[in-house]
Amino acid sequence: MLYSFRGGSDGQNSISNLVFDAGGNLYGTTSGGGLGSGVIFRLTPTANARWRESVPHQFQGSPDAAFAYNGMVADGSGNFYGATVHGGADGEGAIYEFTPNPKNPATYWYRRF
C-alpha cells in the first residue's frame, strides 16, 4: 500500500487511475473529501521508499469542477486532463486541465473548460 486516505482534507473515495509526471510523482483524483467535492492528489516518493501525499487542488463545485470519478490522462507535454460528473457552469460536469510545475511541485496551473 502506498497511501491510506483518512477521508477528510486529503480526499476520500479514490476510484481513479494514477498518472506519473516527469519527476516520478503520482497524481490521481478522489470523488469526495477536500472541500466536499473531491481533490487532485499527489504522491511523492521519499528517500525511505515511502510516499508522501499532498493535495494540490480541491474541487469546489460549481462553477469549478466536482466529483471526479475517472482520474486524469497525460498528454506527453506535462499536462493532465480530466472530467467530473458535477460542477461546471451549469452543474452538469466539467472538463479540466491540470499542469504541475516541475520546478516547484507545490504550484500548478489549473483551468476548467
C-alpha positions as CSV (number, residue, x, y, z in Angstrom):
1,M,0.0,0.0,0.0
2,L,1.4,3.4,-1.0
3,Y,-1.1,5.6,0.9
4,S,-4.3,5.2,3.0
5,F,-6.8,8.1,2.7
6,R,-8.1,9.5,6.0
7,G,-11.4,10.7,4.5
8,G,-11.0,14.4,5.1
9,S,-8.9,17.2,3.6
10,D,-6.7,14.5,1.9
11,G,-9.6,13.2,-0.1
12,Q,-11.7,10.1,0.0
13,N,-13.2,7.6,-2.4
14,S,-10.4,7.4,-4.9
15,I,-11.6,5.2,-7.8
16,S,-9.5,6.8,-10.4
17,N,-6.4,5.8,-12.4
18,L,-3.0,7.2,-11.5
19,V,-0.7,9.1,-13.8
20,F,3.0,9.8,-13.4
21,D,4.7,13.2,-14.1
22,A,8.2,13.5,-15.4
23,G,9.6,13.8,-11.8
24,G,8.2,10.4,-10.8
25,N,5.2,11.8,-8.8
26,L,1.9,10.0,-9.0
27,Y,-1.3,12.0,-9.4
28,G,-5.0,11.0,-9.1
29,T,-8.4,12.2,-8.1
30,T,-11.0,11.5,-5.5
31,S,-14.7,11.9,-5.7
32,G,-15.0,13.1,-2.1
33,G,-13.1,14.8,0.6
34,G,-11.3,18.1,0.4
35,L,-14.0,20.8,0.5
36,G,-16.6,18.1,-0.1
37,S,-16.3,17.8,-3.9
38,G,-13.1,15.7,-4.2
39,V,-9.4,16.6,-4.8
40,I,-6.5,16.1,-7.1
41,F,-3.8,14.4,-5.0
42,R,-0.1,13.9,-5.5
43,L,2.0,11.1,-4.1
44,T,5.7,12.0,-3.9
45,P,8.4,9.3,-3.4
46,T,10.6,9.8,-0.4
47,A,14.1,8.6,0.4
48,N,12.9,5.8,2.7
49,A,10.9,4.1,0.0
50,R,7.6,5.6,1.3
51,W,5.2,8.0,-0.4
52,R,4.1,11.4,0.9
53,E,0.6,12.6,-0.1
54,S,-0.4,16.2,-0.7
55,V,-3.4,17.9,-2.3
56,P,-2.5,20.5,-5.0
57,H,-6.2,21.2,-5.8
58,Q,-9.5,20.8,-4.1
59,F,-12.6,20.8,-6.4
60,Q,-15.0,23.4,-5.2
61,G,-18.2,22.6,-7.1
62,S,-20.0,25.0,-9.5
63,P,-18.6,26.8,-11.3
64,D,-15.5,24.8,-10.6
65,A,-15.4,21.0,-11.2
66,A,-16.8,18.5,-8.7
67,F,-16.7,14.7,-8.1
68,A,-14.0,13.3,-10.4
69,Y,-14.6,9.5,-10.9
70,N,-12.3,8.8,-13.8
71,G,-8.9,10.3,-12.9
72,M,-6.8,12.1,-15.5
73,V,-4.9,11.3,-18.7
74,A,-1.5,12.8,-19.6
75,D,-0.7,14.5,-23.0
76,G,3.0,13.8,-23.0
77,S,3.9,17.5,-22.5
78,G,3.3,17.5,-18.7
79,N,-0.4,18.4,-18.8
80,F,-3.2,16.2,-17.4
81,Y,-6.8,16.3,-18.4
82,G,-9.9,15.0,-16.6
83,A,-13.7,15.3,-16.4
84,T,-16.1,15.4,-13.5
85,V,-19.7,14.4,-13.2
86,H,-20.8,17.6,-11.4
87,G,-19.7,21.2,-11.2
88,G,-19.1,23.4,-14.2
89,A,-21.1,26.4,-15.2
90,D,-24.4,24.5,-15.2
91,G,-23.7,21.9,-12.5
92,E,-23.6,19.2,-15.1
93,G,-19.9,18.4,-15.1
94,A,-16.7,19.9,-16.3
95,I,-13.5,19.1,-18.2
96,Y,-10.3,20.5,-16.7
97,E,-6.6,20.8,-17.4
98,F,-4.1,20.4,-14.6
99,T,-0.4,21.2,-15.1
100,P,2.1,20.6,-12.3
101,N,5.0,23.0,-12.1
102,P,8.1,20.7,-12.4
103,K,10.4,23.4,-10.9
104,N,8.1,23.9,-7.9
105,P,5.8,20.9,-7.2
106,A,3.8,23.0,-4.7
107,T,2.5,25.2,-7.6
108,Y,0.4,24.2,-10.6
109,W,-1.8,25.6,-13.3
110,Y,-5.5,24.7,-13.4
111,R,-8.1,25.6,-16.0
112,R,-11.7,24.4,-16.2
113,F,-13.3,24.4,-19.7
